[in-house]
Amino acid sequence: MEITVEKIIEDKKPILAEMLKAMKHLEDGGEYRYLASYWTKADYIPYFILADGEIAGFVLLNKYFWILPREKNNYGVAEIYVKPDFRRKGIAKRAMFRVFELHPGNWEIRPLDGSVDAQTFWEHTLEMYTSGNYRTTCFGKYKRPIYTLQAPVVDKTGREIIYREAYLSPGIQNTGCATAP
């Protein structure tokens, strides 16, 4: 199965809006409050995840952080979603590998609060992508895990991917994170 990502053009916004409604943590039926920002602000980047050309999900990026400084080559994952029929096939993981390659730099990922599935997904995906070269920082009163990494840089020959040391903000301590209930 070929997995690709494609920037979402504004004409496809209704498709994304419907998919956002399917997310568990947005079940209140309301519209995703940042939806319009993905076409009006440069700090928001929307992608569809395609499986053999069919829309299988989406990943939404932004530049709003808890740990990383707000800089040009820093990115965060706001939302990631894969439709139920496409789950457990490695699609989200492979899509994230592609997104990391499209946006080299520092990354901050904050899994959905209280979601064991989200934490497991991110830890597995980041372990595979970075060969363990990412950081887990426990943040705040409830020790929420936040993952930071640097996306690989392709050397001048275009053949070798070089992993850089995972980003860790000065003054942040890695201590035991709470696992989701």
C-alpha positions in Angstrom: 0.0 0.0 0.0 1.4 3.4 -1.0 1.1 6.0 1.8 1.5 9.7 0.8 0.6 13.0 2.3 -1.0 15.9 0.4 -1.5 19.5 1.5 -5.2 20.2 1.9 -6.4 23.0 -0.3 -9.2 25.2 1.0 -11.7 23.7 -1.5 -11.3 20.4 0.5 -12.0 22.0 3.8 -15.5 20.5 4.1 -14.0 17.0 3.9 -11.6 17.8 6.7 -14.3 19.4 8.8 -16.4 16.1 8.6 -13.4 14.0 9.5 -12.7 16.2 12.5 -16.2 15.6 13.8 -15.3 11.9 14.0 -12.6 12.4 16.5 -13.4 11.2 20.0 -12.3 14.2 21.8 -14.4 16.5 19.6 -17.7 14.6 20.1 -19.5 17.6 21.4 -20.6 18.2 17.8 -19.0 21.6 17.6 -16.7 22.8 14.8 -13.0 22.5 15.3 -12.1 26.0 16.6 -8.8 26.3 14.6 -10.2 25.0 11.3 -10.2 28.3 9.4 -6.6 29.1 10.6 -5.2 26.3 8.3 -5.9 28.5 5.3 -5.5 32.0 6.8 -2.3 31.7 9.0 1.2 30.5 8.0 1.7 28.8 11.4 -0.9 26.1 10.5 -0.3 23.3 7.9 -3.0 20.7 7.0 -2.3 17.4 5.2 -4.5 14.6 4.1 -3.1 11.1 4.6 -3.6 9.1 1.4 -3.5 5.3 1.2 -3.3 4.2 -2.5 -4.7 7.6 -3.4 -7.7 7.4 -1.1 -8.1 9.8 1.8 -7.4 7.7 4.9 -7.0 10.5 7.4 -5.2 13.7 8.1 -2.4 15.3 10.1 -2.6 19.0 11.2 0.6 20.8 12.1 1.1 24.1 13.9 3.8 26.2 15.5 2.4 26.5 19.1 4.6 24.8 21.7 4.9 24.1 25.4 8.7 23.4 25.3 10.1 24.4 22.0 10.8 28.1 21.2 8.6 29.5 18.4 11.1 29.5 15.5 11.0 28.9 11.8 12.1 25.3 11.7 10.1 24.1 14.7 6.9 22.1 14.2 4.1 20.6 16.3 1.4 18.0 15.6 -1.9 19.5 16.5 -4.1 16.5 15.4 -3.6 13.2 13.7 -6.5 11.0 12.6 -6.9 7.8 10.6 -10.3 6.5 9.6 -11.3 3.3 11.4 -11.1 1.1 8.2 -7.5 2.2 7.7 -6.3 1.7 11.3 -3.7 -0.9 12.5 -2.0 -1.0 9.1 0.9 1.4 9.8 -0.6 4.2 7.8 -0.3 6.9 10.4 3.3 5.9 11.2 4.4 6.0 7.6 2.5 9.3 7.0 4.3 10.8 10.0 7.7 9.6 8.6 6.9 11.5 5.4 5.7 14.6 7.2 9.0 14.7 9.3 11.0 14.5 6.0 9.0 17.3 4.5 9.6 19.5 7.5 13.2 19.0 8.8 13.8 20.7 12.2 12.7 20.4 15.8 9.4 18.7 16.6 7.2 18.8 19.7 4.4 16.2 20.0 1.9 16.2 22.8 -0.3 13.1 22.8 -4.0 13.5 23.6 -4.3 13.7 27.4 -5.3 10.4 29.0 -5.0 8.4 25.9 -3.0 5.2 26.3 -3.4 4.6 22.5 -2.0 8.0 21.6 1.0 7.6 23.9 1.7 4.1 22.6 1.4 5.2 19.0 3.8 8.1 19.4 6.4 6.1 21.4 6.4 3.3 18.9 6.5 5.7 15.9 9.2 7.9 17.3 11.3 4.8 18.4 11.1 3.4 14.8 11.8 6.8 13.1 14.6 8.0 15.3 16.1 4.7 16.5 15.3 5.9 20.0 16.8 9.3 19.6 13.9 11.4 20.9 13.2 12.9 24.3 10.2 12.4 26.6 9.7 15.3 28.9 7.1 15.2 31.7 5.4 18.5 31.8 3.1 20.2 34.3 1.3 19.2 37.4 0.0 15.9 35.9 3.4 15.0 34.3 2.0 14.8 30.8 4.5 13.3 28.3 5.8 15.6 25.6 8.0 14.2 22.9 10.7 16.2 21.2 13.0 15.2 18.3 14.8 16.6 15.4 13.8 15.4 12.0 16.6 13.9 10.0 18.7 15.8 7.5 19.6 14.3 4.2 23.3 14.7 3.5 24.6 16.5 0.4 24.7 13.3 -1.6 21.0 12.7 -0.9 21.6 9.1 0.1 22.2 9.1 3.8 19.9 10.2 6.5 21.7 11.7 9.5 19.8 11.7 12.8 20.7 14.6 15.1 20.5 14.6 18.9 16.9 15.0 20.1 15.9 18.5 21.2 15.8 19.2 24.9 15.1 22.7 26.1 17.6 24.0 28.7 16.1 23.7 32.2 13.6 20.9 31.3 14.1 17.8 33.4 13.2 14.3 32.2 11.4 12.6 35.1 8.9 9.8 35.2 5.8 10.6 33.2 2.4 9.6 34.2 0.9 6.9 32.0 -2.6 7.4 30.8 -5.3 5.7 32.8 
